[in-house]
Each structure stands twice: as C-alpha cells, then as structure tokens.
Amino acid sequence: MISDPQPTSASEDILFPTKITFCSKGKLLVLDRLWVMGIINLTPDSFFEKSRVTFSNEGFLNVSEKMISEGADILDIGGYSSRPMAEDISIDEELKRTISTIGKIKREFPDILISIDTFRSKVAEEAVAAGADFVNDISAGELDPLMIEKVGKLNVPYIAMHMKGTPKTMQQNSGYQNILTEIMHYFSKKLNLCRKAGIKDVLIDPGFGFSKTLEQNYWILKNLAYFKTIQAPILVGVSRKSMISKKLGVSAEESLNGTTALHMAALINGANILRVHDVKEAKETIKLYKEIYP
C-alpha cells in the first residue's frame, strides 16, 4: 500500500537554482543546465533491441557520433544487461565489451563525457583508466562490496541507483511499507558510505523498473521532488521501459511518445539528467520545458 508523505514541488525553487558542480579526475564540470545521457548498450540482450550495439565492428562509433551531434552531454557505456531475468556474464566478457570501446570513443571524441555502467569494481577501475569520467552503478555497491571504496580512489563522480536484489531477482523484491521513505533511507545510507570512502560527488537514480511494480514506478515519478532534500543531482532513466509499454499496450519500439511524456514529468518534478535511447527527442523536450520553466 502506498502512503508516503507528499513532497514539496520542485518548481518552487526554480527562481533560485542551485549551481551543481562535479570533479572528475581533476576536471571541474558544471551542471548549469539539464543534461542528456545517451545509452550505448554493448550487449546482445538489452530489452530495447534497437539500442544494442555490436562492440566488435565499431558500430558504436557511429552511434556515438549521432548522439553527440544531437546534443548528448554524456554517453553511458554498458556491457552487462540489467533487464529483468538477464543472464550473468563473466567479468572478462564485460571487460572485453567495454574497455577498448571506451578508449576508442575517447580518442575519436575527446571532449565527450563517458560513464561506465557497471556494478563491478574491477570494470569500473579499468574503464576509468581507459577514459571514463563517471561510474554508474545499478546496485550502489550492493553487488560488489569493493565498489564504493574503489570509486573513492578513482576521483570520479558516482551514480548510485536504488535496486533490491539482482537483475535476475529484483522483480521478486518489490515489497515496501513506505516506498519513498525507504528509498530515501537507502540513499542517505549510501551517501554516508560514499563520503567516508572519499567520493566527493554522488548522483542518485531512483531505479525505475528495478524492484518496483508498475504502480510504484509512477508513484516515484509523481513524487520525484521528495528526493531533492538529499541535495544530490537526480538522474532519471525511464526511456522505453516496460512502465510505458505495459501501460500503453505497445512495444518498446513504439514507446517513444510515452517516453517523451514521462521525460517532461521528470523534468517538472526535479530531474537533472535524463538517461535516454533517443537523444534528439530528449533535447527537444528539455527545450520546451525551459520555455515554461526558464
């Protein structure tokens, strides 16, 4: 049963926006506008088939160029599918898919920011050495107890997502008494651990679709501003997910319109970064949002 308190609307502090900065390997980054993170899946089994990129034929360079030309602020490189019931792969396979890819993208497009989408500390370490600027962890250190400590030594921002269980078991772990307050407590605990480990910049991701029911996903989106009290930038990843396709009765391929609608809702409720498959459409959504909330 959902019975969390109603948060204050994020729109109330629009006249006095907070300047958000990150430090990545000694470079100062300013989040003085809304960012778009483009998804590059180097996996054969990601839920949205058209987002899959084969790492062996360098097709990822074409995808990267397209996303950058459309205005992506950061590219999220992942070699491990985190869809529900995804099969496990070895660390060596994940490294094979991601590390050389990151190096090649950085050489071709040296100014683009890159995040490594992994829950494994060894992959995070090698990815940052290859050129990654952020670590994006779907488990916030739960699946690798060395992750938070390792990121503290890498001197890069850390994106901590909320999930219970693993990609294989998460959909069996959607029981909550008060979902907003439980997620808030989870992030408060994680931020404390990150600070102790020396991580200076942490972003939070509520984890839409991860250990949440359809109803819970929409409740979190409606009340996204509740998490602004944590004072950490919020990343939202709803692009083409089943919370859209199931609600509308369409496929992931037909979910762009629904994705755009939810992106606007996320922005209104306080999102700082949109993680997306479709960069051009997300940038257009932000442009229209800024006309309403300059």
Contacts in CASP RR format, 6 or more apart in sequence:
PFRMAT RR
TARGET T0000
AUTHOR 0000-0000-0000
METHOD contacts of the structure
MODEL  1
MISDPQPTSASEDILFPTKITFCSKGKLLVLDRLWVMGIINLTPDSFFEK
SRVTFSNEGFLNVSEKMISEGADILDIGGYSSRPMAEDISIDEELKRTIS
TIGKIKREFPDILISIDTFRSKVAEEAVAAGADFVNDISAGELDPLMIEK
VGKLNVPYIAMHMKGTPKTMQQNSGYQNILTEIMHYFSKKLNLCRKAGIK
DVLIDPGFGFSKTLEQNYWILKNLAYFKTIQAPILVGVSRKSMISKKLGV
SAEESLNGTTALHMAALINGANILRVHDVKEAKETIKLYKEIYP
2 179 0 8 1.000
2 215 0 8 1.000
2 216 0 8 1.000
2 219 0 8 1.000
3 178 0 8 1.000
4 178 0 8 1.000
4 179 0 8 1.000
4 180 0 8 1.000
4 181 0 8 1.000
4 219 0 8 1.000
4 223 0 8 1.000
4 226 0 8 1.000
5 180 0 8 1.000
5 181 0 8 1.000
5 226 0 8 1.000
6 223 0 8 1.000
7 180 0 8 1.000
7 223 0 8 1.000
7 225 0 8 1.000
7 226 0 8 1.000
7 227 0 8 1.000
7 228 0 8 1.000
7 229 0 8 1.000
8 225 0 8 1.000
8 228 0 8 1.000
9 225 0 8 1.000
9 269 0 8 1.000
10 224 0 8 1.000
10 225 0 8 1.000
10 228 0 8 1.000
10 268 0 8 1.000
10 269 0 8 1.000
10 270 0 8 1.000
11 268 0 8 1.000
11 293 0 8 1.000
13 228 0 8 1.000
14 293 0 8 1.000
18 231 0 8 1.000
19 30 0 8 1.000
19 32 0 8 1.000
20 30 0 8 1.000
20 31 0 8 1.000
20 32 0 8 1.000
20 233 0 8 1.000
20 272 0 8 1.000
21 28 0 8 1.000
21 29 0 8 1.000
21 30 0 8 1.000
21 31 0 8 1.000
21 201 0 8 1.000
22 28 0 8 1.000
22 29 0 8 1.000
22 31 0 8 1.000
22 157 0 8 1.000
22 201 0 8 1.000
23 29 0 8 1.000
23 155 0 8 1.000
23 157 0 8 1.000
23 200 0 8 1.000
23 201 0 8 1.000
24 113 0 8 1.000
24 133 0 8 1.000
24 134 0 8 1.000
24 155 0 8 1.000
24 156 0 8 1.000
24 157 0 8 1.000
24 201 0 8 1.000
25 128 0 8 1.000
25 133 0 8 1.000
25 154 0 8 1.000
25 155 0 8 1.000
25 156 0 8 1.000
26 155 0 8 1.000
27 133 0 8 1.000
29 113 0 8 1.000
29 133 0 8 1.000
29 157 0 8 1.000
31 233 0 8 1.000
31 272 0 8 1.000
31 273 0 8 1.000
34 267 0 8 1.000
34 271 0 8 1.000
34 272 0 8 1.000
34 273 0 8 1.000
34 274 0 8 1.000
34 286 0 8 1.000
34 289 0 8 1.000
34 290 0 8 1.000
35 73 0 8 1.000
35 74 0 8 1.000
35 272 0 8 1.000
35 273 0 8 1.000
35 274 0 8 1.000
36 71 0 8 1.000
36 72 0 8 1.000
36 73 0 8 1.000
36 74 0 8 1.000
36 273 0 8 1.000
36 274 0 8 1.000
36 276 0 8 1.000
36 279 0 8 1.000
36 282 0 8 1.000
36 283 0 8 1.000
36 286 0 8 1.000
37 72 0 8 1.000
37 73 0 8 1.000
37 74 0 8 1.000
37 75 0 8 1.000
37 76 0 8 1.000
37 115 0 8 1.000
37 235 0 8 1.000
37 273 0 8 1.000
37 274 0 8 1.000
37 275 0 8 1.000
37 276 0 8 1.000
38 67 0 8 1.000
38 72 0 8 1.000
38 74 0 8 1.000
38 75 0 8 1.000
38 76 0 8 1.000
38 275 0 8 1.000
38 276 0 8 1.000
38 277 0 8 1.000
38 279 0 8 1.000
39 51 0 8 1.000
39 76 0 8 1.000
39 239 0 8 1.000
39 275 0 8 1.000
39 276 0 8 1.000
39 277 0 8 1.000
40 51 0 8 1.000
40 53 0 8 1.000
40 60 0 8 1.000
40 63 0 8 1.000
40 64 0 8 1.000
40 67 0 8 1.000
40 75 0 8 1.000
40 76 0 8 1.000
40 77 0 8 1.000
40 78 0 8 1.000
40 101 0 8 1.000
41 48 0 8 1.000
41 51 0 8 1.000
41 52 0 8 1.000
41 53 0 8 1.000
41 78 0 8 1.000
41 79 0 8 1.000
41 81 0 8 1.000
42 53 0 8 1.000
42 54 0 8 1.000
42 55 0 8 1.000
42 60 0 8 1.000
42 77 0 8 1.000
42 78 0 8 1.000
42 79 0 8 1.000
42 97 0 8 1.000
42 98 0 8 1.000
42 101 0 8 1.000
43 52 0 8 1.000
43 78 0 8 1.000
43 79 0 8 1.000
43 80 0 8 1.000
43 81 0 8 1.000
43 97 0 8 1.000
44 52 0 8 1.000
45 52 0 8 1.000
45 81 0 8 1.000
45 83 0 8 1.000
45 86 0 8 1.000
45 87 0 8 1.000
46 52 0 8 1.000
46 81 0 8 1.000
46 83 0 8 1.000
47 81 0 8 1.000
47 83 0 8 1.000
47 240 0 8 1.000
47 241 0 8 1.000
47 242 0 8 1.000
47 252 0 8 1.000
48 239 0 8 1.000
48 240 0 8 1.000
48 252 0 8 1.000
48 253 0 8 1.000
48 277 0 8 1.000
49 252 0 8 1.000
49 253 0 8 1.000
50 253 0 8 1.000
50 277 0 8 1.000
51 240 0 8 1.000
51 277 0 8 1.000
53 59 0 8 1.000
53 60 0 8 1.000
53 63 0 8 1.000
54 60 0 8 1.000
55 79 0 8 1.000
55 96 0 8 1.000
55 97 0 8 1.000
55 98 0 8 1.000
55 100 0 8 1.000
55 101 0 8 1.000
58 104 0 8 1.000
60 101 0 8 1.000
60 104 0 8 1.000
60 105 0 8 1.000
61 104 0 8 1.000
61 105 0 8 1.000
61 108 0 8 1.000
64 75 0 8 1.000
64 105 0 8 1.000
64 108 0 8 1.000
64 109 0 8 1.000
64 112 0 8 1.000
65 108 0 8 1.000
65 109 0 8 1.000
66 279 0 8 1.000
67 75 0 8 1.000
67 279 0 8 1.000
68 75 0 8 1.000
68 109 0 8 1.000
68 112 0 8 1.000
70 279 0 8 1.000
70 280 0 8 1.000
70 283 0 8 1.000
71 279 0 8 1.000
71 280 0 8 1.000
71 283 0 8 1.000
72 112 0 8 1.000
72 279 0 8 1.000
73 113 0 8 1.000
73 273 0 8 1.000
74 112 0 8 1.000
74 113 0 8 1.000
74 114 0 8 1.000
74 115 0 8 1.000
74 133 0 8 1.000
74 134 0 8 1.000
74 273 0 8 1.000
75 105 0 8 1.000
75 112 0 8 1.000
75 113 0 8 1.000
75 114 0 8 1.000
75 115 0 8 1.000
76 114 0 8 1.000
76 115 0 8 1.000
76 117 0 8 1.000
76 136 0 8 1.000
76 275 0 8 1.000
77 98 0 8 1.000
77 101 0 8 1.000
77 102 0 8 1.000
77 105 0 8 1.000
77 114 0 8 1.000
77 115 0 8 1.000
77 116 0 8 1.000
77 117 0 8 1.000
77 127 0 8 1.000
77 132 0 8 1.000
78 97 0 8 1.000
78 98 0 8 1.000
78 116 0 8 1.000
78 117 0 8 1.000
78 118 0 8 1.000
79 89 0 8 1.000
79 94 0 8 1.000
79 97 0 8 1.000
79 98 0 8 1.000
79 117 0 8 1.000
79 118 0 8 1.000
80 86 0 8 1.000
80 89 0 8 1.000
80 94 0 8 1.000
80 117 0 8 1.000
80 118 0 8 1.000
80 119 0 8 1.000
80 120 0 8 1.000
81 87 0 8 1.000
81 167 0 8 1.000
82 117 0 8 1.000
82 138 0 8 1.000
82 167 0 8 1.000
82 210 0 8 1.000
83 167 0 8 1.000
84 167 0 8 1.000
84 168 0 8 1.000
84 170 0 8 1.000
84 171 0 8 1.000
85 167 0 8 1.000
85 168 0 8 1.000
85 171 0 8 1.000
86 167 0 8 1.000
86 168 0 8 1.000
88 168 0 8 1.000
91 120 0 8 1.000
91 122 0 8 1.000
91 123 0 8 1.000
94 118 0 8 1.000
94 120 0 8 1.000
94 123 0 8 1.000
95 122 0 8 1.000
95 123 0 8 1.000
95 126 0 8 1.000
98 116 0 8 1.000
98 118 0 8 1.000
98 123 0 8 1.000
98 127 0 8 1.000
99 123 0 8 1.000
99 126 0 8 1.000
99 127 0 8 1.000
99 130 0 8 1.000
100 130 0 8 1.000
102 114 0 8 1.000
102 116 0 8 1.000
102 127 0 8 1.000
102 130 0 8 1.000
102 131 0 8 1.000
102 132 0 8 1.000
103 130 0 8 1.000
103 131 0 8 1.000
105 112 0 8 1.000
105 114 0 8 1.000
106 112 0 8 1.000
106 114 0 8 1.000
106 130 0 8 1.000
106 131 0 8 1.000
113 133 0 8 1.000
113 134 0 8 1.000
114 131 0 8 1.000
114 132 0 8 1.000
114 133 0 8 1.000
114 134 0 8 1.000
115 132 0 8 1.000
115 133 0 8 1.000
115 134 0 8 1.000
115 135 0 8 1.000
115 136 0 8 1.000
115 159 0 8 1.000
116 123 0 8 1.000
116 124 0 8 1.000
116 127 0 8 1.000
116 128 0 8 1.000
116 132 0 8 1.000
116 134 0 8 1.000
116 135 0 8 1.000
116 136 0 8 1.000
117 136 0 8 1.000
117 138 0 8 1.000
118 124 0 8 1.000
118 127 0 8 1.000
118 135 0 8 1.000
118 136 0 8 1.000
118 137 0 8 1.000
119 137 0 8 1.000
119 138 0 8 1.000
119 139 0 8 1.000
119 141 0 8 1.000
119 142 0 8 1.000
119 143 0 8 1.000
119 144 0 8 1.000
119 147 0 8 1.000
120 143 0 8 1.000
120 144 0 8 1.000
120 147 0 8 1.000
121 144 0 8 1.000
121 146 0 8 1.000
121 147 0 8 1.000
121 149 0 8 1.000
121 150 0 8 1.000
121 151 0 8 1.000
124 132 0 8 1.000
124 135 0 8 1.000
124 137 0 8 1.000
124 147 0 8 1.000
124 150 0 8 1.000
124 151 0 8 1.000
124 154 0 8 1.000
125 150 0 8 1.000
125 154 0 8 1.000
127 135 0 8 1.000
128 135 0 8 1.000
128 154 0 8 1.000
128 156 0 8 1.000
132 156 0 8 1.000
133 156 0 8 1.000
133 157 0 8 1.000
134 156 0 8 1.000
134 157 0 8 1.000
134 158 0 8 1.000
134 159 0 8 1.000
135 147 0 8 1.000
135 151 0 8 1.000
135 154 0 8 1.000
135 156 0 8 1.000
135 157 0 8 1.000
135 158 0 8 1.000
135 159 0 8 1.000
136 159 0 8 1.000
136 161 0 8 1.000
136 205 0 8 1.000
137 147 0 8 1.000
137 151 0 8 1.000
137 158 0 8 1.000
137 159 0 8 1.000
137 160 0 8 1.000
137 161 0 8 1.000
138 161 0 8 1.000
138 163 0 8 1.000
138 167 0 8 1.000
138 207 0 8 1.000
138 210 0 8 1.000
139 147 0 8 1.000
139 161 0 8 1.000
139 163 0 8 1.000
139 165 0 8 1.000
139 166 0 8 1.000
140 148 0 8 1.000
140 160 0 8 1.000
140 161 0 8 1.000
140 162 0 8 1.000
140 163 0 8 1.000
140 186 0 8 1.000
140 190 0 8 1.000
141 147 0 8 1.000
141 148 0 8 1.000
141 160 0 8 1.000
141 190 0 8 1.000
142 163 0 8 1.000
142 165 0 8 1.000
143 166 0 8 1.000
148 158 0 8 1.000
148 190 0 8 1.000
148 193 0 8 1.000
148 194 0 8 1.000
148 197 0 8 1.000
148 199 0 8 1.000
149 197 0 8 1.000
151 158 0 8 1.000
151 194 0 8 1.000
151 197 0 8 1.000
151 199 0 8 1.000
152 158 0 8 1.000
152 194 0 8 1.000
152 197 0 8 1.000
152 198 0 8 1.000
152 199 0 8 1.000
155 200 0 8 1.000
157 199 0 8 1.000
157 200 0 8 1.000
157 201 0 8 1.000
157 202 0 8 1.000
157 203 0 8 1.000
158 194 0 8 1.000
158 199 0 8 1.000
158 201 0 8 1.000
158 202 0 8 1.000
158 203 0 8 1.000
159 202 0 8 1.000
159 203 0 8 1.000
159 204 0 8 1.000
159 205 0 8 1.000
159 235 0 8 1.000
160 187 0 8 1.000
160 190 0 8 1.000
160 191 0 8 1.000
160 194 0 8 1.000
160 202 0 8 1.000
160 203 0 8 1.000
160 204 0 8 1.000
160 205 0 8 1.000
161 204 0 8 1.000
161 205 0 8 1.000
161 206 0 8 1.000
161 207 0 8 1.000
161 210 0 8 1.000
162 183 0 8 1.000
162 186 0 8 1.000
162 187 0 8 1.000
162 204 0 8 1.000
162 205 0 8 1.000
162 206 0 8 1.000
162 207 0 8 1.000
162 210 0 8 1.000
162 211 0 8 1.000
163 170 0 8 1.000
163 207 0 8 1.000
163 210 0 8 1.000
163 211 0 8 1.000
164 170 0 8 1.000
164 173 0 8 1.000
164 174 0 8 1.000
164 210 0 8 1.000
164 211 0 8 1.000
165 173 0 8 1.000
165 211 0 8 1.000
170 210 0 8 1.000
170 211 0 8 1.000
171 211 0 8 1.000
173 211 0 8 1.000
174 211 0 8 1.000
174 212 0 8 1.000
174 213 0 8 1.000
174 216 0 8 1.000
176 182 0 8 1.000
176 216 0 8 1.000
179 212 0 8 1.000
179 216 0 8 1.000
179 219 0 8 1.000
179 220 0 8 1.000
180 219 0 8 1.000
180 220 0 8 1.000
180 223 0 8 1.000
180 226 0 8 1.000
180 227 0 8 1.000
183 206 0 8 1.000
183 220 0 8 1.000
183 227 0 8 1.000
184 226 0 8 1.000
184 227 0 8 1.000
184 229 0 8 1.000
184 230 0 8 1.000
187 204 0 8 1.000
187 227 0 8 1.000
187 230 0 8 1.000
187 232 0 8 1.000
188 230 0 8 1.000
190 202 0 8 1.000
191 202 0 8 1.000
191 230 0 8 1.000
191 232 0 8 1.000
194 202 0 8 1.000
202 232 0 8 1.000
203 232 0 8 1.000
203 233 0 8 1.000
203 234 0 8 1.000
203 235 0 8 1.000
203 272 0 8 1.000
203 273 0 8 1.000
204 227 0 8 1.000
204 230 0 8 1.000
204 232 0 8 1.000
204 233 0 8 1.000
204 234 0 8 1.000
204 235 0 8 1.000
205 234 0 8 1.000
205 235 0 8 1.000
205 236 0 8 1.000
205 237 0 8 1.000
205 275 0 8 1.000
206 220 0 8 1.000
206 224 0 8 1.000
206 227 0 8 1.000
206 234 0 8 1.000
206 236 0 8 1.000
207 237 0 8 1.000
208 217 0 8 1.000
208 220 0 8 1.000
208 221 0 8 1.000
208 236 0 8 1.000
208 237 0 8 1.000
208 238 0 8 1.000
208 241 0 8 1.000
208 243 0 8 1.000
209 217 0 8 1.000
209 241 0 8 1.000
209 242 0 8 1.000
209 243 0 8 1.000
212 220 0 8 1.000
214 242 0 8 1.000
214 243 0 8 1.000
214 246 0 8 1.000
214 247 0 8 1.000
217 238 0 8 1.000
217 241 0 8 1.000
217 243 0 8 1.000
218 243 0 8 1.000
221 236 0 8 1.000
221 238 0 8 1.000
221 262 0 8 1.000
221 265 0 8 1.000
221 266 0 8 1.000
221 269 0 8 1.000
222 265 0 8 1.000
222 269 0 8 1.000
223 269 0 8 1.000
224 234 0 8 1.000
224 236 0 8 1.000
224 266 0 8 1.000
224 269 0 8 1.000
224 270 0 8 1.000
224 271 0 8 1.000
225 269 0 8 1.000
225 270 0 8 1.000
227 234 0 8 1.000
228 234 0 8 1.000
228 270 0 8 1.000
233 272 0 8 1.000
233 273 0 8 1.000
234 270 0 8 1.000
234 271 0 8 1.000
234 272 0 8 1.000
234 273 0 8 1.000
235 271 0 8 1.000
235 272 0 8 1.000
235 273 0 8 1.000
235 274 0 8 1.000
235 275 0 8 1.000
236 263 0 8 1.000
236 266 0 8 1.000
236 271 0 8 1.000
236 273 0 8 1.000
236 274 0 8 1.000
236 275 0 8 1.000
237 274 0 8 1.000
237 275 0 8 1.000
237 276 0 8 1.000
238 244 0 8 1.000
238 259 0 8 1.000
238 262 0 8 1.000
238 263 0 8 1.000
238 266 0 8 1.000
239 259 0 8 1.000
239 263 0 8 1.000
239 274 0 8 1.000
239 275 0 8 1.000
239 276 0 8 1.000
239 277 0 8 1.000
239 278 0 8 1.000
239 282 0 8 1.000
240 252 0 8 1.000
240 253 0 8 1.000
240 255 0 8 1.000
240 256 0 8 1.000
240 259 0 8 1.000
240 277 0 8 1.000
241 252 0 8 1.000
241 255 0 8 1.000
242 252 0 8 1.000
243 262 0 8 1.000
244 250 0 8 1.000
244 255 0 8 1.000
244 258 0 8 1.000
244 259 0 8 1.000
244 262 0 8 1.000
245 251 0 8 1.000
245 252 0 8 1.000
245 254 0 8 1.000
245 255 0 8 1.000
248 254 0 8 1.000
248 255 0 8 1.000
248 258 0 8 1.000
256 278 0 8 1.000
256 281 0 8 1.000
259 276 0 8 1.000
259 277 0 8 1.000
259 278 0 8 1.000
259 281 0 8 1.000
260 281 0 8 1.000
260 282 0 8 1.000
260 285 0 8 1.000
263 274 0 8 1.000
263 276 0 8 1.000
263 282 0 8 1.000
263 285 0 8 1.000
264 285 0 8 1.000
264 288 0 8 1.000
264 289 0 8 1.000
266 274 0 8 1.000
267 274 0 8 1.000
267 285 0 8 1.000
267 286 0 8 1.000
267 289 0 8 1.000
267 293 0 8 1.000
268 289 0 8 1.000
268 293 0 8 1.000
274 282 0 8 1.000
274 285 0 8 1.000
274 286 0 8 1.000
276 282 0 8 1.000
END
